[in-house]
Amino acid sequence: MPKELRKLVFTRDEFQAAAVAYCYREGMKLPKGILNSVTFDADEKISLNFSALADGGPTRIRLTRDQIAAAIIRYCRSLRIPIPRLSQKIVNPDGDGIALLINVQYEKNASAA
């Protein structure tokens, strides 16, 4: 059966907007400062690294890949980018941004001939 693979690439600024909106919506406290980098860790977590401020507060938050996918999917909805529900979704780093890979496998319809 045919398969479809879509790749949506988001800039660092777009990803930051999606991640920050997700954190606020989920009630997560964000570090004060500017997001400097995003690190994909070996343990399937993603670190959002913020600039250090004089208050000595935290400079990093860690999100799971599922949380990042949820943030990106909601961002897509806000832009009216369609995302199939019955699909495999994977987030990966892509240059300075992040990519959402959407894999759809179509099944043969027994009634169609």
C-alpha positions as CSV (number, residue, x, y, z in Angstrom):
1,M,0.0,0.0,0.0
2,P,1.2,3.5,-0.6
3,K,2.9,5.6,2.1
4,E,3.1,9.3,2.4
5,L,6.0,11.1,4.2
6,R,5.7,14.8,4.8
7,K,8.4,17.0,6.4
8,L,7.5,20.3,7.9
9,V,10.5,22.4,8.9
10,F,10.1,25.2,11.5
11,T,12.6,27.9,12.1
12,R,14.2,28.5,15.5
13,D,11.8,31.4,16.2
14,E,8.7,29.4,15.1
15,F,9.8,26.5,17.3
16,Q,10.4,28.9,20.2
17,A,7.0,30.4,19.9
18,A,5.4,26.9,19.8
19,A,7.4,25.6,22.8
20,V,6.8,28.7,24.9
21,A,3.0,28.6,24.1
22,Y,3.0,24.9,25.1
23,C,4.7,25.6,28.4
24,Y,2.3,28.4,29.3
25,R,-0.7,26.3,28.4
26,E,0.6,23.4,30.5
27,G,1.4,25.7,33.5
28,M,5.2,25.1,33.3
29,K,7.4,27.9,34.6
30,L,9.9,29.2,32.1
31,P,13.3,30.4,32.9
32,K,13.8,34.2,32.5
33,G,16.0,35.0,29.6
34,I,16.4,34.4,25.9
35,L,16.3,31.0,24.4
36,N,19.8,30.3,23.1
37,S,19.7,26.8,21.9
38,V,17.8,23.6,21.6
39,T,19.6,20.3,22.4
40,F,18.3,16.8,21.5
41,D,19.5,14.6,24.3
42,A,20.2,10.8,24.0
43,D,17.5,10.0,26.5
44,E,14.7,11.2,24.1
45,K,14.4,14.6,25.9
46,I,14.8,18.0,24.4
47,S,16.5,20.8,26.4
48,L,15.6,24.4,25.9
49,N,18.6,26.4,27.0
50,F,18.1,30.0,28.1
51,S,20.6,32.7,28.7
52,A,21.7,33.0,32.4
53,L,20.4,35.9,34.3
54,A,21.6,37.7,37.4
55,D,18.8,36.1,39.6
56,G,20.6,32.7,39.4
57,G,17.4,30.9,38.4
58,P,17.2,27.9,36.2
59,T,18.5,28.2,32.7
60,R,17.1,25.1,31.1
61,I,13.8,23.2,30.8
62,R,13.5,19.7,29.4
63,L,10.6,18.4,27.4
64,T,9.9,15.0,26.0
65,R,9.7,14.5,22.2
66,D,6.0,13.9,22.7
67,Q,5.6,17.3,24.4
68,I,7.5,19.0,21.6
69,A,5.4,17.2,19.0
70,A,2.2,18.4,20.8
71,A,3.6,22.0,20.8
72,I,4.4,21.8,17.1
73,I,1.0,20.2,16.2
74,R,-0.9,22.9,18.1
75,Y,1.3,25.5,16.3
76,C,0.3,23.9,12.9
77,R,-3.4,24.1,13.9
78,S,-3.0,27.8,14.6
79,L,-1.6,28.3,11.1
80,R,-4.3,26.0,9.6
81,I,-1.7,23.5,8.4
82,P,-3.5,20.1,8.2
83,I,-2.0,17.2,10.2
84,P,-3.5,13.8,9.8
85,R,-4.6,12.3,13.1
86,L,-3.8,8.7,12.1
87,S,-0.2,9.2,11.3
88,Q,3.2,8.6,12.9
89,K,4.7,11.9,14.0
90,I,8.4,12.3,14.7
91,V,10.4,15.5,15.7
92,N,14.0,15.8,14.7
93,P,16.6,18.7,14.7
94,D,16.9,20.3,11.3
95,G,19.7,22.8,11.0
96,D,18.9,25.7,13.3
97,G,15.3,24.6,13.6
98,I,13.2,21.5,14.1
99,A,11.4,19.2,11.7
100,L,8.1,17.4,12.1
101,L,8.0,14.2,10.0
102,I,4.5,12.9,9.3
103,N,4.3,9.3,8.1
104,V,0.9,8.1,6.8
105,Q,0.4,4.5,5.6
106,Y,-2.7,4.0,3.5
107,E,-4.5,0.7,3.9
108,K,-6.3,-1.1,1.2
109,N,-10.0,-0.6,1.3
110,A,-11.7,-4.0,0.8
111,S,-14.8,-2.5,-0.7
112,A,-12.9,-0.5,-3.3
113,A,-12.2,-2.5,-6.4
